Every structure is written in C-alpha cells, then in structure tokens.
C-alpha cells in the first residue's frame, strides 16, 4: 500500500495550526447553521461530546484528524461548505488534497 505521507506533508505545521485555529473559531456558527447539537456532531465524527465541547470552547486543541473529519462533514453540506470557503478553511491546497478528482488507488 502506498503511503499518503507525501500528500499530507504538503501542509506545514504552521499551515495546519492556522487552519485548525480558523475552524475552531467558527465551530459553534457552523454547528448552529445545521441546527445540530454538540452530541450530534461528536457522534458523526466519532469523538466524545466532552471532547467536542472542549474543542468548541477552546479548552482543548483540535487535532489534524478531527479537523479533517469536520471539514469533510461540513464540506458536504452546501451552506456550511460555502461558509468554509468564505473562512479560508478550504485553502486551495486543502481543496486539492480533498478533491474527488485527486483521489487515486493506493498500491
């Protein structure tokens, strides 16, 4: 199986930190836009409600994996996807990384 490390490493730690910080600042707005509870979101992405709550209230730092899970979830909804675009969370590099057209089989 080919490693995707090369693709993931195109994001520096500073890039990741900036994207995570930006998304964290808007979590409650994105969640409210869809009318979902913290428990709904935590169940969807597979973390505890306490962990999600701590991230949303900025008591805990979001991991890159949680960031990607949230971006994939909110990116699938038209209204929150537009919000992600306007927040610059979906940078051209991240958009390319997540692009359906960029997927390939790993051998």
C-alpha positions as a Markdown table, in Angstrom:
| # | Residue | x | y | z |
|---|---|---|---|---|
| 1 | Unk | 0.0 | 0.0 | 0.0 |
| 2 | Unk | 1.4 | 3.4 | -1.0 |
| 3 | Unk | 1.8 | 5.8 | 1.9 |
| 4 | Unk | -0.1 | 9.1 | 1.7 |
| 5 | Unk | 2.5 | 10.7 | 3.9 |
| 6 | Unk | 3.9 | 12.7 | 0.9 |
| 7 | Unk | 0.5 | 14.3 | 0.3 |
| 8 | Unk | -0.2 | 15.1 | 3.9 |
| 9 | Unk | 3.3 | 16.6 | 4.4 |
| 10 | Unk | 2.5 | 19.3 | 1.9 |
| 11 | Unk | 0.9 | 21.1 | 4.9 |
| 12 | Unk | 3.5 | 22.5 | 7.3 |
| 13 | Unk | 2.7 | 22.6 | 11.0 |
| 14 | Unk | 2.1 | 26.3 | 10.7 |
| 15 | Unk | -0.4 | 25.7 | 7.9 |
| 16 | Unk | -2.2 | 23.1 | 10.0 |
| 17 | Unk | -2.2 | 25.3 | 13.0 |
| 18 | Unk | -3.7 | 28.3 | 11.1 |
| 19 | Unk | -6.4 | 26.1 | 9.5 |
| 20 | Unk | -7.3 | 24.5 | 12.8 |
| 21 | Unk | -7.4 | 27.9 | 14.6 |
| 22 | Unk | -9.7 | 29.3 | 11.9 |
| 23 | Unk | -12.1 | 26.4 | 12.0 |
| 24 | Unk | -12.1 | 26.3 | 15.8 |
| 25 | Unk | -13.2 | 30.0 | 15.9 |
| 26 | Unk | -16.3 | 29.1 | 13.8 |
| 27 | Unk | -17.4 | 25.8 | 15.2 |
| 28 | Unk | -20.4 | 27.0 | 17.0 |
| 29 | Unk | -21.6 | 29.0 | 14.0 |
| 30 | Unk | -21.2 | 26.0 | 11.6 |
| 31 | Unk | -23.0 | 23.7 | 14.0 |
| 32 | Unk | -25.8 | 26.2 | 14.5 |
| 33 | Unk | -26.2 | 26.6 | 10.8 |
| 34 | Unk | -27.2 | 23.0 | 10.5 |
| 35 | Unk | -29.2 | 23.0 | 13.8 |
| 36 | Unk | -27.1 | 20.2 | 15.3 |
| 37 | Unk | -26.1 | 19.7 | 18.9 |
| 38 | Unk | -22.6 | 19.1 | 20.1 |
| 39 | Unk | -23.6 | 15.5 | 20.7 |
| 40 | Unk | -24.8 | 15.2 | 17.1 |
| 41 | Unk | -21.5 | 16.4 | 15.7 |
| 42 | Unk | -19.4 | 14.3 | 18.1 |
| 43 | Unk | -21.4 | 11.1 | 17.1 |
| 44 | Unk | -21.0 | 11.9 | 13.4 |
| 45 | Unk | -17.2 | 12.3 | 13.6 |
| 46 | Unk | -16.6 | 9.6 | 16.2 |
| 47 | Unk | -15.4 | 11.6 | 19.3 |
| 48 | Unk | -17.0 | 12.1 | 22.7 |
| 49 | Unk | -19.3 | 15.1 | 23.3 |
| 50 | Unk | -17.0 | 16.2 | 26.0 |
| 51 | Unk | -14.0 | 16.3 | 23.6 |
| 52 | Unk | -16.0 | 18.2 | 21.0 |
| 53 | Unk | -17.3 | 20.7 | 23.7 |
| 54 | Unk | -13.8 | 21.3 | 24.9 |
| 55 | Unk | -12.6 | 22.0 | 21.4 |
| 56 | Unk | -15.5 | 24.3 | 20.6 |
| 57 | Unk | -15.0 | 26.3 | 23.8 |
| 58 | Unk | -11.2 | 26.4 | 23.0 |
| 59 | Unk | -10.3 | 24.5 | 26.2 |
| 60 | Unk | -8.7 | 21.8 | 24.1 |
| 61 | Unk | -6.8 | 21.9 | 20.9 |
| 62 | Unk | -8.3 | 20.2 | 17.8 |
| 63 | Unk | -6.1 | 17.5 | 16.2 |
| 64 | Unk | -5.5 | 17.4 | 12.5 |
| 65 | Unk | -7.6 | 14.2 | 12.2 |
| 66 | Unk | -10.6 | 15.9 | 13.9 |
| 67 | Unk | -10.1 | 18.9 | 11.7 |
| 68 | Unk | -10.2 | 16.8 | 8.5 |
| 69 | Unk | -13.3 | 14.9 | 9.8 |
| 70 | Unk | -15.1 | 18.2 | 10.4 |
| 71 | Unk | -14.0 | 19.7 | 7.1 |
| 72 | Unk | -15.3 | 16.6 | 5.3 |
| 73 | Unk | -18.6 | 16.7 | 7.2 |
| 74 | Unk | -19.2 | 20.4 | 6.7 |
| 75 | Unk | -17.9 | 20.5 | 3.2 |
| 76 | Unk | -20.6 | 18.0 | 2.1 |
| 77 | Unk | -23.3 | 20.5 | 3.1 |
| 78 | Unk | -23.9 | 23.3 | 0.6 |
| 79 | Unk | -24.5 | 26.1 | 3.2 |
| 80 | Unk | -21.6 | 25.1 | 5.5 |
| 81 | Unk | -19.4 | 24.3 | 2.6 |
| 82 | Unk | -19.8 | 27.9 | 1.4 |
| 83 | Unk | -19.0 | 29.1 | 4.9 |
| 84 | Unk | -15.8 | 27.1 | 4.9 |
| 85 | Unk | -14.8 | 28.7 | 1.6 |
| 86 | Unk | -15.5 | 32.2 | 2.9 |
| 87 | Unk | -13.5 | 31.5 | 6.1 |
| 88 | Unk | -10.5 | 30.4 | 4.0 |
| 89 | Unk | -10.6 | 27.0 | 5.7 |
| 90 | Unk | -10.7 | 25.3 | 2.4 |
| 91 | Unk | -7.4 | 26.6 | 1.1 |
| 92 | Unk | -6.5 | 25.7 | -2.5 |
| 93 | Unk | -4.0 | 23.1 | -1.2 |
| 94 | Unk | -6.6 | 21.5 | 1.2 |
| 95 | Unk | -9.3 | 21.6 | -1.5 |
| 96 | Unk | -6.8 | 19.8 | -3.9 |
| 97 | Unk | -5.9 | 17.3 | -1.2 |
| 98 | Unk | -9.6 | 16.5 | -0.5 |
| 99 | Unk | -10.7 | 16.7 | -4.1 |
| 100 | Unk | -12.5 | 13.7 | -5.5 |
| 101 | Unk | -10.6 | 14.3 | -8.8 |
| 102 | Unk | -7.3 | 14.0 | -6.9 |
| 103 | Unk | -8.1 | 10.5 | -5.4 |
| 104 | Unk | -6.2 | 7.6 | -6.7 |
| 105 | Unk | -5.8 | 4.0 | -5.8 |
| 106 | Unk | -3.1 | 3.2 | -3.3 |
| 107 | Unk | -1.0 | 0.2 | -4.3 |
